[in-house]
């Protein structure tokens, strides 16, 4: 099984949105990114190194068939991307390359 933390899977989606926005700079059409629905089969594991904590790991596709039902869990959620600078919808494609240094921070963090 390839170990991918759930947080890393979500970070990958965020990075891909930023890359898509960069590729679309200067194009005449912009898209508003709508809700992103994600569903994963995860395995919860307790890690003892550096203090005990539980982490969620994405299970490789097809791997859950060989596991018992009690070891894996299905998690489904919806992400609604927002532009951290304007608190408006995230647009893929515009004339301004923008600054992604605040991406992911909310108004309470400013």
ZINOR-V693148 format. One record per backbone hydrogen bond with DSSP energy under -1.0 kcal/mol. NH is the residue of the N-H (numbers start at 0). CO is the residue of the C=O. If there is no record, write none. Layout:
# ZINOR-V693148
NH & CO
NH & CO
This chain:
# ZINOR-V693148
5 & 55
8 & 4
9 & 5
10 & 6
11 & 7
12 & 8
13 & 9
14 & 10
15 & 11
16 & 12
17 & 13
18 & 14
19 & 15
20 & 16
21 & 17
22 & 18
23 & 19
25 & 93
26 & 23
30 & 91
32 & 89
35 & 78
37 & 76
39 & 74
41 & 72
42 & 56
44 & 54
46 & 52
50 & 47
52 & 46
54 & 44
56 & 42
57 & 3
58 & 40
62 & 59
65 & 62
70 & 67
72 & 41
74 & 39
76 & 37
78 & 35
82 & 87
86 & 82
91 & 30
102 & 99
104 & 101
108 & 105
109 & 106
